[in-house]
Amino acid sequence: RILDGDASMEDISLIEQTAAVISESADCAIGYTAGEAVLKSVKVFKSDYESHVQSGYCSSREEQPVPCASLCPAGVDIPGYILLVASGRFEDAIKLIRKDNPFPAVCGLICEHPCEMGCRRGVIDDAVNIRGIKRYAAEKAGYVPAPLRGEKTGKHISIIGAGPSGLSCAYYLALMGHDVDVYEKRHYPGGMLRYGIPDYRLPEKTLTDEINVILETGVKLHLDTDIGSDITISELDKQSDAVYIAIGAHSDKKLRIPGEDIEGVTSAVELLRKIGDGEKPDFTGKKVAVVGGGNVAMDCARSSVRLGAETVNIVYRRRQEDMTALTEEIEGAIAEGCEVVSMMAPVRVEAGAEGKAKYLVCQPQIIGKIGRDGRPGVSAANLPETKIEADIIIVAIGQAIESEKFGEYGLKLQWGAIASSDECDFEDFEGMFCGGDCATGPATVIKAIAAGKVAARNIDNYLGFNHEISVDFDIPQPSLADRNPCGRVKMKERAAQERKNDFILMEQNMTDEEAKQECSRCLGCDHFGYGVFRGGRCFKW
């Protein structure tokens, strides 16, 4: 029924339930192994099942049906670099990654790895630890210089914002031979990589080293430069052949509850920005409440512990299992002493005798019907309000975009974002492009990088060129050995009682033995069966 397009979303649940019953109750191996196989296929390829029901076709890209590469927003050749790592060719692995993503070391530490969601190894046991292999490759390779830039074109591009999208666009445009100037409002480059991710997850040196490689291509960086004050959009437009807007999402969203302006209430953006600038606040002896359930909320909670907080409560209006943060981030926060206070919706902040925040008052919630996003909704429960004692209240419910000055210039705004076309440009503003969080709303690092890559290609085409970004080496052939069931190597972390006292990198790298074993788990979908790259491996774009 699903393949014929006659099924509903309830049929997917029915398949899961039936397979679970067979798996748990069958007396023979054929029965329970068949049930387990169906359960795993629904878990690993659920988006494909849903796509068949909703649209009548598989969601995998027809021109590139290798799941990991297809699900990577930047289109990184994941099977290729895994083969290179397995062969000990670490520098070539980094060069292959940089063909599509100039931040291999950064993404090896903090990428949300959507590539692993569709890894076919999950049907056998568990997805390959793709992010971990990338991190291993980056550390083993060490410094890998940038490729030689192409012949100068005489064209000049201005980029607004030195975050992952702006720097990625600058990197590829410079390799194509264009002159690029990047304008950044803050003291340091990196955008939310620096001002949104604490050092214990992404060390400052790792980020700086990767940015320096980008600057090796000839990109010029202008820091502490505010567009609109220090230089206008009109001036940039006049002095450039093209302009790329990549300002990210560096403003905060409000709870819109009484007392939110009381001293002691701050936002995740403000806290992480101070930490990024090296101005770490002292929370010694403070009771901290973090409102939100995403990765940023976990970063704030875990940072608060490291800043000396006496207690840290993570207040979330849904259940813990409904949080959008990665499971490992939630578990890490709990291990470091944070407490998750779920099913609580903030309704107001109350001040103490000194006029500073004293309590976060919450209304208990009751679970409701499941919505379109697959999560159950909530509503106010018939219970009295609860007071959570808090000297510091950190609001981490999302970021907003500082797009007003671009709207004043004439660019179309939609829901606070800058509304560019699918090609990242604007109908009435020739030579102006936009991408990343400021165009899509807050998203992931790898999506911002992908947007910068796409913008570089579109700007190059707009300027009348068709430059290619490529690598000049071969990829090893995969092993023909059987892939027997084997557990996934998980990244280890420093002990919670140790790491919670500092901002030193908490995650430990794979050992040589672990990396070799994890690389051997790759099924080689790019070579075998349905997953072969149609038209051959893409060595250039």
Secondary structure in CASP SS format (residue, H / E / C, confidence):
PFRMAT SS
TARGET T0000
AUTHOR 0000-0000-0000
METHOD secondary structure of the structure
MODEL  1
R C 1.00
I C 1.00
L C 1.00
D C 1.00
G C 1.00
D C 1.00
A C 1.00
S C 1.00
M H 1.00
E H 1.00
D H 1.00
I H 1.00
S H 1.00
L H 1.00
I H 1.00
E H 1.00
Q H 1.00
T H 1.00
A H 1.00
A H 1.00
V H 1.00
I H 1.00
S H 1.00
E H 1.00
S H 1.00
A C 1.00
D C 1.00
C C 1.00
A H 1.00
I H 1.00
G H 1.00
Y H 1.00
T H 1.00
A H 1.00
G H 1.00
E H 1.00
A H 1.00
V H 1.00
L H 1.00
K H 1.00
S H 1.00
V H 1.00
K H 1.00
V H 1.00
F C 1.00
K H 1.00
S H 1.00
D H 1.00
Y H 1.00
E H 1.00
S H 1.00
H H 1.00
V H 1.00
Q H 1.00
S H 1.00
G C 1.00
Y C 1.00
C C 1.00
S C 1.00
S C 1.00
R C 1.00
E C 1.00
E C 1.00
Q C 1.00
P C 1.00
V C 1.00
P H 1.00
C H 1.00
A H 1.00
S H 1.00
L H 1.00
C C 1.00
P C 1.00
A C 1.00
G C 1.00
V C 1.00
D C 1.00
I H 1.00
P H 1.00
G H 1.00
Y H 1.00
I H 1.00
L H 1.00
L H 1.00
V H 1.00
A H 1.00
S C 1.00
G C 1.00
R C 1.00
F H 1.00
E H 1.00
D H 1.00
A H 1.00
I H 1.00
K H 1.00
L H 1.00
I H 1.00
R H 1.00
K C 1.00
D C 1.00
N C 1.00
P C 1.00
F C 1.00
P H 1.00
A H 1.00
V H 1.00
C H 1.00
G H 1.00
L H 1.00
I H 1.00
C C 1.00
E C 1.00
H C 1.00
P H 1.00
C H 1.00
E H 1.00
M H 1.00
G H 1.00
C C 1.00
R H 1.00
R H 1.00
G H 1.00
V H 1.00
I C 1.00
D C 1.00
D C 1.00
A C 1.00
V C 1.00
N C 1.00
I H 1.00
R H 1.00
G H 1.00
I H 1.00
K H 1.00
R H 1.00
Y H 1.00
A H 1.00
A H 1.00
E H 1.00
K H 1.00
A H 1.00
G C 1.00
Y C 1.00
V C 1.00
P C 1.00
A C 1.00
P C 1.00
L C 1.00
R C 1.00
G C 1.00
E C 1.00
K C 1.00
T C 1.00
G C 1.00
K C 1.00
H E 1.00
I E 1.00
S E 1.00
I E 1.00
I E 1.00
G C 1.00
A C 1.00
G C 1.00
P H 1.00
S H 1.00
G H 1.00
L H 1.00
S H 1.00
C H 1.00
A H 1.00
Y H 1.00
Y H 1.00
L H 1.00
A H 1.00
L H 1.00
M C 1.00
G C 1.00
H C 1.00
D E 1.00
V E 1.00
D E 1.00
V E 1.00
Y E 1.00
E C 1.00
K C 1.00
R C 1.00
H C 1.00
Y C 1.00
P C 1.00
G C 1.00
G C 1.00
M H 1.00
L H 1.00
R H 1.00
Y H 1.00
G C 1.00
I C 1.00
P C 1.00
D C 1.00
Y C 1.00
R C 1.00
L C 1.00
P C 1.00
E H 1.00
K H 1.00
T H 1.00
L H 1.00
T H 1.00
D H 1.00
E H 1.00
I H 1.00
N H 1.00
V H 1.00
I H 1.00
L H 1.00
E C 1.00
T C 1.00
G C 1.00
V C 1.00
K E 1.00
L E 1.00
H E 1.00
L C 1.00
D C 1.00
T C 1.00
D C 1.00
I E 1.00
G C 1.00
S C 1.00
D C 1.00
I E 1.00
T C 1.00
I H 1.00
S H 1.00
E H 1.00
L H 1.00
D H 1.00
K H 1.00
Q H 1.00
S C 1.00
D C 1.00
A E 1.00
V E 1.00
Y E 1.00
I E 1.00
A C 1.00
I C 1.00
G C 1.00
A C 1.00
H C 1.00
S E 1.00
D E 1.00
K C 1.00
K C 1.00
L C 1.00
R C 1.00
I C 1.00
P C 1.00
G C 1.00
E C 1.00
D C 1.00
I C 1.00
E E 1.00
G C 1.00
V E 1.00
T E 1.00
S E 1.00
A H 1.00
V H 1.00
E H 1.00
L H 1.00
L H 1.00
R H 1.00
K H 1.00
I H 1.00
G H 1.00
D C 1.00
G C 1.00
E C 1.00
K C 1.00
P C 1.00
D C 1.00
F C 1.00
T C 1.00
G C 1.00
K C 1.00
K E 1.00
V E 1.00
A E 1.00
V E 1.00
V E 1.00
G C 1.00
G C 1.00
G C 1.00
N H 1.00
V H 1.00
A H 1.00
M H 1.00
D H 1.00
C H 1.00
A H 1.00
R H 1.00
S H 1.00
S H 1.00
V H 1.00
R H 1.00
L C 1.00
G C 1.00
A C 1.00
E C 1.00
T E 1.00
V E 1.00
N E 1.00
I E 1.00
V E 1.00
Y C 1.00
R C 1.00
R C 1.00
R C 1.00
Q H 1.00
E H 1.00
D H 1.00
M C 1.00
T C 1.00
A C 1.00
L C 1.00
T H 1.00
E H 1.00
E H 1.00
I H 1.00
E H 1.00
G H 1.00
A H 1.00
I H 1.00
A H 1.00
E C 1.00
G C 1.00
C C 1.00
E E 1.00
V E 1.00
V E 1.00
S C 1.00
M C 1.00
M E 1.00
A E 1.00
P E 1.00
V E 1.00
R E 1.00
V E 1.00
E E 1.00
A E 1.00
G C 1.00
A C 1.00
E C 1.00
G C 1.00
K E 1.00
A E 1.00
K E 1.00
Y E 1.00
L E 1.00
V E 1.00
C E 1.00
Q E 1.00
P E 1.00
Q E 1.00
I E 1.00
I E 1.00
G E 1.00
K E 1.00
I E 1.00
G C 1.00
R C 1.00
D C 1.00
G C 1.00
R C 1.00
P E 1.00
G E 1.00
V E 1.00
S E 1.00
A E 1.00
A C 1.00
N C 1.00
L C 1.00
P C 1.00
E C 1.00
T E 1.00
K E 1.00
I E 1.00
E E 1.00
A C 1.00
D C 1.00
I E 1.00
I E 1.00
I E 1.00
V E 1.00
A C 1.00
I C 1.00
G C 1.00
Q E 1.00
A E 1.00
I C 1.00
E C 1.00
S C 1.00
E H 1.00
K H 1.00
F H 1.00
G H 1.00
E H 1.00
Y H 1.00
G C 1.00
L C 1.00
K C 1.00
L E 1.00
Q E 1.00
W C 1.00
G C 1.00
A E 1.00
I E 1.00
A C 1.00
S C 1.00
S C 1.00
D C 1.00
E C 1.00
C C 1.00
D E 1.00
F E 1.00
E C 1.00
D C 1.00
F E 1.00
E E 1.00
G E 1.00
M E 1.00
F E 1.00
C E 1.00
G C 1.00
G C 1.00
D H 1.00
C H 1.00
A H 1.00
T H 1.00
G C 1.00
P C 1.00
A C 1.00
T C 1.00
V H 1.00
I H 1.00
K H 1.00
A H 1.00
I H 1.00
A H 1.00
A H 1.00
G H 1.00
K H 1.00
V H 1.00
A H 1.00
A H 1.00
R H 1.00
N H 1.00
I H 1.00
D H 1.00
N H 1.00
Y H 1.00
L C 1.00
G C 1.00
F C 1.00
N C 1.00
H C 1.00
E C 1.00
I C 1.00
S E 1.00
V C 1.00
D C 1.00
F C 1.00
D C 1.00
I C 1.00
P C 1.00
Q C 1.00
P C 1.00
S C 1.00
L C 1.00
A C 1.00
D C 1.00
R C 1.00
N C 1.00
P C 1.00
C C 1.00
G C 1.00
R C 1.00
V C 1.00
K C 1.00
M C 1.00
K C 1.00
E E 1.00
R C 1.00
A C 1.00
A H 1.00
Q H 1.00
E H 1.00
R H 1.00
K C 1.00
N C 1.00
D C 1.00
F C 1.00
I C 1.00
L C 1.00
M C 1.00
E E 1.00
Q C 1.00
N C 1.00
M C 1.00
T C 1.00
D H 1.00
E H 1.00
E H 1.00
A H 1.00
K H 1.00
Q H 1.00
E H 1.00
C H 1.00
S H 1.00
R C 1.00
C C 1.00
L C 1.00
G C 1.00
C C 1.00
D C 1.00
H C 1.00
F C 1.00
G H 1.00
Y H 1.00
G H 1.00
V C 1.00
F C 1.00
R C 1.00
G C 1.00
G C 1.00
R C 1.00
C C 1.00
F C 1.00
K E 1.00
W C 1.00
END
